[in-house]
């Protein structure tokens, strides 16, 4: 499986934002995410880090 979980940093801790993400598309200051179950979300912010080996996406909220 190649999908990854997306997390947001809140109060210094990683909180799950969307599990099993298979599509991630930057759109200006937003990021469109869709998972293997068809759930879609739009995140206002940027990608802080991606670890493909660990299947992890870290998102950073817009200030």
C-alpha positions, -999 to 999 in steps of 0.1 A, spaced: 0 0 0 13 34 -9 -11 57 9 0 79 39 -17 94 69 -19 132 71 -12 149 105 -15 185 118 8 198 146 -14 212 174 1 222 208 33 204 198 16 171 191 7 154 159 -31 150 154 -45 129 126 -61 149 99 -69 123 73 -60 86 71 -50 66 40 -44 96 18 -38 87 -18 -41 121 -35 -25 153 -22 -26 184 -45 -14 219 -35 -38 246 -47 -24 280 -38 -25 284 0 -46 253 3 -40 215 0 -66 192 -14 -65 157 1 -85 126 -8 -82 91 7 -88 56 -6 -123 57 8 -133 88 -12 -133 112 18 -121 146 7 -107 175 27 -92 209 19 -65 221 44 -56 258 46 -18 258 51 13 241 37 32 208 37 58 209 65 72 174 59 66 142 40 81 108 49 73 84 22 91 56 40 70 61 71 38 69 51 34 102 69 24 137 58 29 166 83 8 197 75 13 232 90 -17 255 95 -17 289 79 -7 317 104 
